[in-house]
Amino acid sequence: MTDYQASCRTRVHRPGSLVRTAVLTSAMATMATVAQADWQRSYVIEWNEPAMYFGGESGIESPGSDCPNGVNPELDWVEVLVNAGYTREEAEWLRNPANPTRSPVHGQNQMAFRGKDRANIYTNPESYPDPGLYPMTGSIAEGLDLDGNPDTGFTSPTGEPGIDNTFYKALGCWKTYRGPERLSSGAMQFNDGMRNGSWTMVIVVSGEGDDPLNDNNVMVGFYMSEDNMVKGGDGSISPDYTYRIAPHAKYEGLFPARTVDGVIESREPVTATLRDPGYTRDLELLEAQISLEMKEDGSLRGYVGGYRPWRDVYDGWVNARGPVIESLTWVELPAVYYALKRSADYHPDHGQQAGRDDSGNTHISFALRVDALPAFVVTPDAKEIATQVVSYRDQAPPLPAREQPTLGRYQIVGGIVIDPNAEQQAGPDAVILPPR
C-alpha cells in the first residue's frame, strides 16, 4: 500500500449493497500481495469527451474563431424531402405529426429513403450528394502530436505545434460536439449516462523510481469496472471510493510511459480499445498515446489520442436511429459521413497520409479529454490493491455475438426502427399518401 493510500480514507464499494465509509480494514492491509511497484496511483474517470476546442464567445451556435459560420442551422425537413424527390404533398405528410408512420420515439423512418432511386442514405450515404457541414477553420486544437511532426496539424491552446486531431476538424462545428468543456450536448448526454451507472472505467499508474513526478519507467492501465461511481450531495463524483477491475475482452489499454514534472507521457505508441463516450461505444485506437497530468489535489487530467476507424463513428450515429439524430442535431447524416471520410488521415498499411484527398484512409486522428479522481482500484478478485499494470483480458468472459442494434423490443435496421406491428413499413416502394 502506498503512503498516499494509507493517508486517505476509502469508501468501500460493494455492488448491490449500501455504500459505507470506512478506513481500509486490517484484512485488506494484510491481503496476500504480489511484487509491488515502487509507487502506484489509481483513479476513476469521472468525465471524458472528444477534445473539441471551443473558440466561441456568445454561445454554442454563434460564430467564433473555431467556426466562423457558427453551427449548421436547424433544417427545414420538408424542403430536404422535396429536394430528394418527394412531392411537396408527400413531404408535408411525412413530417405531419398526425401521420401514423411518424413516431415520437423513432421519428419518421421514411426519412432514410431519400437517396438516388430511393436508396437508404444511412447505409448508402454516397447515394446522396454531400449536404455539407459548416467548416472548422481555426488553427487551434486540443490533443497530441501523434506523428511526431511539428510541421503538420494544429497548435495547442498552450502553443505546442503539431497537434493531430482531424476528428475535430471534421466535426468541430456540429452542434452536438461544439461547446465549452462539459457543456456540449453530446458530452453532457453521454457523461450523464456514465455517471449514472452505464459504465465505469478506472486507471492504474505504477512506477519504478523514487520520484513519482519524474520517473522513466511507468506503466498506465485503463480498465473497466462494474462498480458504479458515487455522487455527493451536489451531484459531483466523490473521490476515494474502491473499484474492482472487471476484466474485459475488448476494453483495456496498457501504455508504457514516463513522468516529467508530474506529466505522464507515452514512451511508445500502442494499440488500445477504451469505452467510447458516445454511440460508437468502441474507441479503438492505433498508435495510441497519452499525456496526463497528476494534479496537486490528487486528480488526473489530460488526453488519450490515436487513430480511430472513422466509419465506425458514422455507423454509431446511424444505429442510434438516424431520423431522430438528424432532427435533434440539425444535420443530415451523409454530411457526417463525407466529412469523416474527407478528413481521414491514417491507414494502418500506409501510416500518416496528411494532405491525401483520395479518401483511401480508414482511420482519423482523435483525442479524448479525460478527467479522473483519486480512487482505490483493486484486482478482479478484490483481494489486493492493483499495484501492477498487467493485462486481464485472459480472465475476461468471451464477447457476446454481435447483435443487431435494438431499442427496447424493436430492432434498428439500416438506421431505422422496425416496428413489427406497424401496418405500413418505410421503404423505397412505400405508399406515402393515405388513400383519399
N, C-alpha and C positions, 0 to 999 in steps of 0.2 A: 504494500500500500504506500502511495506517495505521501509526502508531507502535506501536499495540497489536499489530498483526500482526507487525511487524518484530521485536518483542521476544519473541515466542513461538516455540516450536518446533512444527512441524506434522508429523503422521504422514501421509504421502502415502498415499492410499486408492485402490487400483485394483481394480475388480471382477474376480474370477477369478484374482487373483494374491495373493502374500503381502503382508501389511501391514508396512511397514517405517518406522522412524523416520528422519527426515531434516530438515535445515534447508531452508527454502524455497530452491529451486535458483535459480541465476542466470538460468536460462531463464525461470522463472516471473516473476522480478523484472523481466525485460526484455520481457515479452509486450506485444503491441500493446494500448493502453489506450483506453478511451472517456473521455468527460468525467467527471471524478472528483467525487464528493461531497466536501464539506469534511471529513466524518468518516463512518466506517462501522464497524458491528459485526455479527457474524453468529454464529449459534447452531444447534445441533441439538436438537430436542425429545427429551429423554430420559425424560419421563414426562408423561402427560396423562390426565385423568379428569374426569367430571362433578363440578362443585363441590358437594359434599354435606356440609354442616356436621354434625359428629358431636357430640351432646350426651350420649352415654352415659358411664357411669363404670366399669361392671364387665364389659363385654363387648358384642359386636355385637348379640346377641339380647336383651339386658336393657333395661329401661326407662331413659329419660333425658329431659333437658329437650327434646329434639327429638321423641322418640317415647315418650309416657308409657306406652304399652302394649307397648313393645318392637317386635319384628318379627312378622309373621304366622307362626304356628307351622306345623310340618310337618303336612300334611293326611293324613287317613285317606281314601285314594282309593277304597276300597270304598264308604264312605259317600257320597262325592261321586257315584259312579256310580249308587248306589241312589237318591239324591235326584234324579238326572237321568232316572230312569225304568227303569233296568235292574233285573232281579230280583237278589236277593242272590246267587243261584247264578251268574248271569251275571257279576255284578261280581267275585265272588271268582275265577271262572275267568279273567276278563280280566287280573286282577292276579297270577295264579299264574305263577311263573317257568317252570313246566312247559308252559305254553300255547305252542304253536309260533308263534302270531301275535305273541308278545311277544319283542322283541329287546333284547339288552343295548346295542345301538348306537342304535336309533331308538325304543326304548320300545314302548308299546302304541298302535298307530295308531288303534284303535277309540276311544281316549280323546277324539279330536276330535269324535266324533258323539254329543254329549250335549246338544245344543240342542233346541228345540222341533221335533217331528217328525223327530228325529234329524239336525238340521242340524249342519254343521261349525261349531263355535263359534269356531274360529280365523279363518275367513273371514267368518263371520256372527256376530260376538260379541253382537249385540243380540238374537239368538235365545235368549239365556241371561240370566237375571237377574244383576245385578251382585253378585258374591260379596263384594266389598269388600276394600280394603286398609286395614291399620291406618293411622290418620291421623297426619300430621306436623303437630303443633300448636305448635311452638316459634316464637319471634319472631325468631330469629337465622338468617341465611343468608349464604352467600358469593356473590359475583358483582358485577354492575354495576347502576347506575341507568340503565336503558335508555330510559325515557320522560321523564327529566328532572324527575320529580315526587317530591320527598322525602316526600310525604304518603302515597304508596302503596308497597306492598311490605314487605320485611323490613328489619331493621337488621343491618349487617355486624358481625362479631366485634370490630371496632375502633370501633364506634359510628356508622358512616355510615348515614344513613337512606335509604329509597327503593330498596333492592336488589330488582331484579326477577328472580326465579328460581322460577317456579311449577312448573318441572320437578321441582325439589327438593320442593316442596310436595306434588306428586302422588305421587312415588315414593321419597321420602326414608326411608320405613320398610320398604321392600322389602329383604330381607337381601342381595340381590345388589349393592345400591348402598350400603348403610349400613356405616359403619366409619370409623375414623381415616384420615387421609391415607395413601394407598398400601396400605391394609390391607383394603379391601372386596374381596369375592371377585371382583366384576366387574372392578374396576381391576387387580387382580393378573393375572387371566386375559388381558385384552387388552393390557396393557403388556408382559407377558412375551412375547406374540406379536410385538409391535412390536420389542422389544429383541432378539429372536432372529431378526429379518430379514424379518418380514412386510411392513413398510413403514417408510419414514423420511421425516420432514418437517423442513425447515430454515427458519430465519428470517433475513432480512437487514434491517438497520436502517441508514438513511442520513440524514444531516442536512446543513444548510447553514450552521450557525452556528459560532462559535468555541468554544462550550462545549457538549459533548455532553449534559451533565446539565441544561442549560436552553436549549432551542432551540425556536423556534416553527415551524420548517419541517422536519418529519421525515416520512419515509415508512417503512412497515414492510411487508415482504412475507413471506408464508407460501408455501412451495413444496415440492413433492415431490422426493425424491432416490432414485435406485436403488442408492445405496451404503449398505451395512449399517453400523450402529453397531458399535463395537469395545468389548469388555468388558475390564476389568482383571482381575487375579487374584482379586479379591474379588467379582466379578460385577457391579460398578458400571460404568456407561458412562464411557469415557475421553474427556476433552476434547481439543480442538485437533487433531482429525483433519480431513481435507479431504473435502468432499462436493460433487458436481456437481449442479446443479439439473436435474431431469428435467421438461421441460415436460409439463403435464397439461391436458387439455381441460376438466376439471372442478375438480380440487383446486388452488385458488390463491386467495389473499386478499391484497388490497392496501389498506392503511389509512393515510390521511393523519393525521398525529399531531403532537404536540409533546412535549417533555420538560420536566418540572418537578421539580427536585431529584432527578433520576435516574429518575423515573417516566415511562414513555411512556404518554400519554393520547391517545385519539382526538380529532381536531378535528371530525370529522363522521362519521355512521354510513354504512356501505357495505353492499353485498351481497357475501357471500363464501361459498365452499364449501371446507371443510377435510376432512381424513380423520378420520372419527369413530372414536374408540377403543371400538368396540362392533360389534354385529351389523349396525347400520344402514349403516355404512361412510361414508355421505354426511352430513356435518354442514353442511347448507345453512342459512345464517343471513341473515335480513333484519334491517335496522337494526343491523348488527354493529358492535361497538365493542371496544376493547382497553384494558387497564390492566396494564402490565408494568413491573416494577422491575428496573433494571440494578444488580445487586449488586456489592459491592466485590470479591468473588472472581472476577468475570467472568461469573457465571451470570445468568440471566434468570428471573423468576418473576412470575406474575400470572394474569390472566383474559382470555379471549376470550368475549364474550357476544353474544346476539342472540335472535331469534325463529326457531325451527325448526319444520318441519312435524311435528305430533305423530303423525299416522297412520303416517308412515314409521318412526318409532321402534317403534311397536307391530308393524308388519309385519316389521321386522327380527328381533324376538324370535320371532315366529311362524315365519319362514323358517329359524330356527336349530333347527328340529324342536320343535314345540310340546309334544308329550308329554314330551320329555326336559327342556326348560326348566321345565315345570311341576313335574316330580318333583324336579329338583335345586334349584330356587329357592323351593319351598314356596308357590307362588302359582298361582291359576287365571288364565290369561292374559286372559280377559274383564275381570277386575278391573283389569288394567293399562290396557286399552282405555278403560274407563269413567273411570278416574282421570285419564288424559291428556285425554280429551275434556272432562271436567268442569272441568279446571283451565286449559284453553287460554285465553290472554288476549290474542290478537292475530289480526287478519285484515288481509291486505295492502290490502284496499279500504276498511277502516274504521279502521285504526290500533289503538291500545291500547283494550281494552274491559274494563277492570277492573270486576269485580263482575257481569259478564254471566253468566247461567246458562242461556241458551237453546242452548248447545252449537254456536253458529254460527261460532266461531273455528277457524281452520285451523292456527294456529301457537301455540307455547308458549314463554315466556321461559326462557332456558337460559344456563348459564355453564360454561365449560370451564376447569379449573385447569391451568396449563401450567408445567412446569419445563424449562429449556433450559440447555445448557452451551456455552461458547465453542467455535467451530469455524471452519474456513476454508471458505467457500462460494464456489464458482467457477461461471462461466457454463456453459450446457449443453455448449459445445464444449471446455470445460476450458482455454481459452486465457487467461483472466484472472479475477482476483478479481471477484466480483459486487459492484460498488460502487454500482450504481443499482438502485432498486426499480422494476422495469418488469414488464409482463405478458409471459409467454412462451407464452400459450395458442395464438397463431398458429403456433407451432413444434411444437405437440403433435400426435401421431397422433390420428386420429378415435377416438372412444369405440366400443368393440365394441357390437354389437346386444345389447339387454337379453335375457338368457337366464334360463330357469327355474333357481332355486337347485338346487345339486346337493350330494350327499355321496358322494364317491368316484364310483362308476359309477351311483349311484342318483339319481333326481330327487326333489326335495322339492316336492310339490304340495299346496297348502292347509295347509301346516304339517306334513305327514306325509311320511315317506319311502316312496316307491313301489318295491317290490321286484318286478321283472317276473317273477321266478322263483317267487314265493310262490304256493302253491296257493290261498290264500284272501286276498283283499284286504279291508281295512277299508272300511266304508261304511254308509250309513243302512239298508241291507237285508241287511247281513252276517249270516250264521248264527253265533251266539255260542257255543253249547254244542256240543261234539262229539257225533256220533250215539252212542246207547247200544248 
